[in-house]
């Protein structure tokens, strides 16, 4: 009898471990996504008498130039967003999405548009794997294949510089972040969110984190949240910058200001106190130059 109870306990422990591992794997997969790559440009915008259409790389007209604007989210794929009308005052628009046969696609989603990227390492001006749509004044996100990523519950959806596949979303004036897996990285509770602009050739923008801000009675305060949504620094700094030239993805270096004075942090640890007028990093020499009372010294 005792042996039987022993094996039941062992089996229960194993089951708990397996469930925990399974949940961890599922959670990890939500952070893993891959955006489309452009290997060749197959389609281009065609302009004729102030109207726009699409032409392929062989010069064949795919979409006649009869629209006020067209968007090619991924010039390798036959997905073309054609804007039929746009009201600059109300910012209302009507669109239709076509394939290479001029057949309307993604018709179950109203007012689909490409998502502009203001700053990117590529020349393509749009998110290549995702689209936004507008229903009853609210915005949702879909893949270019038509899979829904986020329901139309947001007041605004925009791209993040150097972080393709992740989006700043706003609700009631507050910003958060979700990725193209639909994973909420940062809840919608911040005034503004920008990327830290970290990028390297190996991991690309996978570990790019976020500088977030909240408004207080004393003004805006800044903090830092990593790519997994973990708060590294609370929103208590008047200025905050990640030192992106240091290629270490496990140790974050920050130049932060409090009460008008600069300090240096390694992750959450303060390694130079807030007593400098300015701190700058020089990657050629791998040193920090600090300035105090108009005098500079290296560290």
C-alpha positions in Angstrom: 0.0 0.0 0.0 2.8 2.4 0.9 4.5 1.6 -2.4 1.4 2.4 -4.3 1.0 5.8 -2.6 4.6 6.5 -3.3 4.1 5.9 -7.0 0.9 8.0 -7.0 2.9 10.9 -5.5 5.7 10.5 -8.0 3.2 10.4 -10.9 1.5 13.6 -9.5 4.8 15.4 -9.2 5.8 14.4 -12.8 2.4 15.6 -14.0 2.8 19.0 -12.3 6.3 19.3 -13.8 5.1 18.4 -17.3 2.2 20.9 -17.0 4.6 23.6 -15.8 7.0 22.9 -18.7 4.1 22.9 -21.2 2.8 26.2 -20.0 6.3 27.7 -20.1 6.8 26.5 -23.7 3.4 27.9 -24.7 4.3 31.2 -23.2 7.8 31.3 -24.8 6.3 30.6 -28.2 4.2 33.7 -27.9 7.4 35.8 -27.9 8.8 34.0 -31.0 7.7 35.4 -34.3 9.2 35.8 -37.7 8.4 38.6 -40.1 8.4 38.0 -43.8 11.7 38.7 -45.7 11.9 40.4 -49.1 14.1 38.4 -51.4 13.0 40.1 -54.6 10.7 42.9 -55.7 7.9 41.6 -57.9 5.5 44.5 -57.8 5.7 48.3 -58.0 3.4 51.3 -57.8 2.1 52.6 -61.1 1.2 56.3 -61.5 -0.8 57.7 -64.3 -2.6 61.1 -64.4 -2.7 61.4 -60.6 -4.1 58.0 -60.1 -2.4 54.9 -58.8 -2.2 51.2 -59.7 0.2 48.2 -59.6 2.6 46.9 -62.2 4.7 43.7 -62.0 8.4 43.4 -62.5 7.8 42.5 -66.2 5.9 45.7 -66.8 2.5 44.1 -66.9 -0.3 46.1 -65.4 -1.8 44.1 -62.5 -4.1 46.8 -61.0 -5.3 49.6 -63.3 -4.3 53.1 -62.1 -7.7 54.3 -60.9 -7.2 54.7 -57.1 -6.3 57.7 -55.0 -3.5 55.7 -53.4 -2.1 52.1 -53.3 0.0 50.3 -50.8 2.2 47.2 -51.3 2.9 45.8 -47.8 5.3 43.2 -49.2 6.5 43.7 -52.8 7.3 40.0 -53.1 3.6 39.0 -52.4 0.6 39.8 -54.6 -1.3 41.7 -51.9 -2.4 45.2 -52.9 -4.3 47.7 -50.7 -6.1 50.1 -53.0 -7.6 53.2 -51.4 -10.8 54.2 -53.2 -11.5 57.4 -51.2 -10.1 59.4 -48.3 -11.4 62.3 -46.3 -8.6 64.4 -44.9 -10.9 66.2 -42.4 -12.4 63.1 -40.9 -9.5 60.8 -41.7 -12.1 58.3 -43.0 -11.2 56.0 -45.9 -12.5 53.2 -48.0 -10.2 50.4 -49.3 -10.3 47.2 -51.2 -7.5 44.6 -51.2 -6.7 42.7 -54.4 -4.5 39.8 -55.5 -2.5 39.4 -58.7 -5.7 38.4 -60.6 -7.5 41.6 -59.5 -9.7 39.6 -57.3 -10.9 41.2 -54.0 -9.5 39.4 -51.0 -9.7 39.8 -47.2 -13.3 41.0 -47.8 -14.4 39.9 -44.3 -12.3 42.8 -42.8 -13.4 46.4 -43.5 -11.1 49.2 -44.4 -7.8 47.3 -44.5 -4.6 49.2 -44.7 -0.9 48.6 -44.6 1.0 49.7 -41.4 3.6 52.3 -42.1 7.1 52.0 -40.6 8.7 55.4 -40.0 12.2 54.0 -39.4 13.4 50.6 -40.6 16.6 48.9 -41.6 15.0 48.1 -45.0 13.6 50.4 -47.7 10.1 48.9 -47.6 7.9 51.5 -45.9 5.4 49.0 -44.4 5.1 46.1 -42.0 5.6 43.1 -44.4 3.6 40.5 -42.5 0.6 42.4 -41.0 -2.2 44.7 -41.8 -4.6 46.9 -39.8 -8.3 47.2 -40.3 -11.0 49.6 -39.0 -14.4 48.6 -37.8 -16.8 51.0 -36.1 -14.0 53.4 -35.5 -11.8 50.8 -33.8 -8.7 49.1 -35.1 -7.7 45.5 -35.2 -4.7 43.6 -36.7 -4.5 40.7 -39.2 -1.8 38.8 -41.0 -1.4 39.3 -44.8 -3.0 35.8 -45.1 -6.1 37.0 -43.3 -5.6 35.5 -39.8 -6.9 37.8 -37.1 -4.2 38.8 -34.6 -6.2 41.4 -32.6 -9.8 42.3 -32.5 -10.9 45.8 -33.4 -10.7 47.2 -29.8 -8.0 49.8 -30.2 -8.2 53.5 -30.8 -4.9 53.4 -32.7 -2.4 50.9 -34.0 1.1 51.9 -35.1 4.5 50.3 -35.8 7.5 50.6 -33.5 10.8 51.8 -34.9 13.4 49.0 -35.3 10.8 46.5 -33.9 8.9 45.1 -36.8 6.2 42.7 -35.8 5.4 44.6 -32.6 2.8 47.4 -32.3 2.0 50.3 -30.0 -1.8 50.1 -29.4 -3.8 52.7 -27.6 -7.0 52.6 -25.5 -8.6 55.7 -24.0 -5.4 57.7 -24.5 -3.1 55.1 -22.9 -0.5 53.1 -24.8 0.6 49.5 -24.6 2.4 46.9 -26.9 1.3 43.7 -28.5 3.2 41.5 -31.0 2.1 39.8 -34.2 1.3 36.6 -32.2 -1.3 38.7 -30.3 0.7 38.5 -27.1 0.3 41.6 -24.9 3.8 42.6 -24.0 3.0 45.9 -22.2 -0.5 46.7 -20.9 -2.2 49.9 -22.1 -1.3 52.2 -19.1 1.5 54.4 -20.4 1.5 57.9 -22.0 4.0 56.9 -24.7 6.2 54.0 -25.7 9.2 53.9 -28.0 11.8 51.3 -28.8 15.3 51.6 -27.3 16.6 51.2 -30.9 18.8 48.2 -30.0 19.7 46.1 -33.0 22.4 43.6 -34.0 23.1 41.5 -37.0 22.7 38.1 -35.1 19.4 38.6 -33.2 18.2 41.6 -35.2 15.4 43.3 -33.3 14.4 40.3 -31.1 15.7 41.8 -27.9 14.8 45.4 -28.6 13.2 46.8 -25.5 10.9 49.7 -24.7 11.3 53.1 -23.0 7.9 53.9 -21.4 6.6 57.1 -19.9 3.9 58.2 -17.4 2.7 61.7 -16.6 3.0 62.9 -13.0 2.4 66.1 -11.2 6.1 66.9 -11.7 6.1 66.1 -15.4 6.9 63.0 -17.4 8.8 60.2 -15.9 10.5 57.4 -17.9 11.2 53.7 -17.3 12.3 50.7 -19.1 10.5 47.4 -20.0 12.4 44.6 -21.8 11.2 42.7 -24.9 9.5 40.1 -22.7 7.5 42.7 -20.8 9.6 42.6 -17.7 9.9 46.0 -15.9 13.7 46.7 -15.5 13.4 50.3 -14.4 10.3 52.0 -12.9 9.0 55.2 -14.4 10.9 57.5 -12.1 13.6 59.2 -14.4 13.3 62.6 -16.0 15.5 61.3 -18.9 16.4 57.8 -19.9 18.6 56.3 -22.6 19.7 52.7 -23.2 23.4 52.5 -24.3 22.7 50.4 -27.5 26.3 50.3 -28.7 27.2 47.7 -26.0 26.3 44.4 -27.6 25.2 42.6 -24.5 21.7 41.3 -24.5 21.6 40.1 -20.9 23.1 43.3 -19.3 21.4 46.6 -20.1 23.3 49.8 -19.6 21.3 53.0 -19.0 22.2 56.7 -18.8 19.5 58.1 -16.5 18.7 61.5 -15.1 17.2 62.4 -11.7 16.9 66.0 -10.4 18.9 67.2 -13.4 21.8 64.9 -12.7 23.0 62.0 -14.7 23.8 58.5 -13.4 24.7 55.2 -14.9 22.9 51.9 -14.4 23.7 48.3 -15.2 20.3 46.6 -15.3 18.7 47.8 -12.0 22.1 48.4 -10.3 23.3 52.0 -10.0 27.1 52.0 -10.8 27.6 55.8 -11.1 25.6 58.0 -8.8 23.4 60.8 -10.0 26.0 63.6 -9.7 27.1 64.4 -13.2 26.0 67.0 -15.7 26.2 64.5 -18.6 27.4 61.0 -19.4 28.3 59.7 -22.8 29.6 56.3 -24.1 32.4 56.1 -26.7 32.3 52.7 -28.3 35.7 53.0 -30.1 37.5 53.2 -26.7 34.8 51.3 -24.8 34.7 54.0 -22.1 32.1 56.4 -20.5 33.0 60.0 -20.4 31.4 61.8 -17.5 31.1 65.6 -17.1 30.9 67.4 -13.7 31.3 71.1 -13.1 32.1 71.5 -16.9 35.1 69.1 -16.5 35.1 65.7 -18.3 36.8 62.5 -17.2 36.7 58.9 -18.4 35.3 56.0 -16.5 
